[in-house]
């Protein structure tokens, strides 16, 4: 039973680690505050700069939050 608990904890930790390192998309425009799971999200339609692909951890470090169209 204890082994199962440890295995489950490791799986959960690996899941969150890989999720946090997944790629997201951001706009680097002056008022941009969100990140997006897809490059073609309608929240990126008004982006005044190029759309950049970054790691989710990087987007969060830039204080970005999830786009309202995708939550």
C-alpha positions as a Markdown table, in Angstrom:
| # | Residue | x | y | z |
|---|---|---|---|---|
| 1 | Unk | 0.0 | 0.0 | 0.0 |
| 2 | Unk | 2.8 | 2.4 | 0.9 |
| 3 | Unk | 4.6 | 1.6 | -2.5 |
| 4 | Unk | 1.4 | 2.5 | -4.3 |
| 5 | Unk | 1.2 | 5.8 | -2.5 |
| 6 | Unk | 4.8 | 6.7 | -3.4 |
| 7 | Unk | 4.2 | 5.7 | -7.1 |
| 8 | Unk | 1.1 | 7.8 | -7.3 |
| 9 | Unk | 3.0 | 10.8 | -5.8 |
| 10 | Unk | 5.8 | 10.4 | -8.4 |
| 11 | Unk | 3.3 | 10.2 | -11.2 |
| 12 | Unk | 1.5 | 13.3 | -10.1 |
| 13 | Unk | 4.8 | 15.2 | -9.7 |
| 14 | Unk | 5.9 | 14.2 | -13.2 |
| 15 | Unk | 2.6 | 15.2 | -14.6 |
| 16 | Unk | 2.8 | 18.7 | -13.1 |
| 17 | Unk | 6.4 | 19.1 | -14.1 |
| 18 | Unk | 5.7 | 18.2 | -17.7 |
| 19 | Unk | 2.6 | 20.4 | -17.8 |
| 20 | Unk | 4.6 | 23.4 | -16.5 |
| 21 | Unk | 7.2 | 22.9 | -19.2 |
| 22 | Unk | 4.6 | 22.7 | -22.1 |
| 23 | Unk | 4.7 | 25.3 | -24.8 |
| 24 | Unk | 2.2 | 28.2 | -24.8 |
| 25 | Unk | 1.9 | 31.3 | -27.0 |
| 26 | Unk | 2.2 | 35.0 | -26.0 |
| 27 | Unk | 2.1 | 38.3 | -27.7 |
| 28 | Unk | 4.8 | 40.7 | -26.7 |
| 29 | Unk | 2.7 | 43.8 | -27.4 |
| 30 | Unk | 2.7 | 46.7 | -24.9 |
| 31 | Unk | -0.5 | 45.7 | -23.2 |
| 32 | Unk | -0.3 | 41.9 | -23.4 |
| 33 | Unk | -1.0 | 40.1 | -20.2 |
| 34 | Unk | -2.2 | 36.6 | -21.2 |
| 35 | Unk | -0.8 | 33.3 | -22.5 |
| 36 | Unk | -2.6 | 31.0 | -24.9 |
| 37 | Unk | -2.6 | 27.2 | -25.4 |
| 38 | Unk | -3.1 | 27.5 | -29.2 |
| 39 | Unk | -1.4 | 29.7 | -31.7 |
| 40 | Unk | -4.8 | 30.4 | -33.3 |
| 41 | Unk | -6.7 | 31.5 | -30.2 |
| 42 | Unk | -9.0 | 34.4 | -30.9 |
| 43 | Unk | -7.4 | 36.2 | -27.9 |
| 44 | Unk | -4.3 | 36.6 | -30.1 |
| 45 | Unk | -6.2 | 38.2 | -33.0 |
| 46 | Unk | -5.3 | 41.7 | -31.9 |
| 47 | Unk | -1.6 | 41.1 | -31.3 |
| 48 | Unk | 0.4 | 44.0 | -32.7 |
| 49 | Unk | 3.7 | 42.0 | -32.7 |
| 50 | Unk | 4.8 | 38.5 | -33.6 |
| 51 | Unk | 3.3 | 35.7 | -31.6 |
| 52 | Unk | 6.0 | 33.9 | -29.6 |
| 53 | Unk | 6.1 | 30.3 | -28.4 |
| 54 | Unk | 7.5 | 30.0 | -24.9 |
| 55 | Unk | 7.4 | 27.5 | -22.0 |
| 56 | Unk | 4.5 | 27.8 | -19.7 |
| 57 | Unk | 6.9 | 28.5 | -16.8 |
| 58 | Unk | 8.4 | 31.4 | -18.7 |
| 59 | Unk | 4.9 | 32.9 | -19.4 |
| 60 | Unk | 4.1 | 32.6 | -15.7 |
| 61 | Unk | 7.4 | 34.2 | -14.8 |
| 62 | Unk | 6.4 | 37.1 | -17.0 |
| 63 | Unk | 3.2 | 37.4 | -14.9 |
| 64 | Unk | 1.0 | 36.2 | -17.7 |
| 65 | Unk | -2.4 | 34.6 | -16.9 |
| 66 | Unk | -4.5 | 32.2 | -19.0 |
| 67 | Unk | -6.5 | 33.8 | -21.8 |
| 68 | Unk | -10.2 | 34.1 | -20.9 |
| 69 | Unk | -11.2 | 32.3 | -24.2 |
| 70 | Unk | -9.4 | 29.2 | -23.1 |
| 71 | Unk | -10.2 | 28.8 | -19.4 |
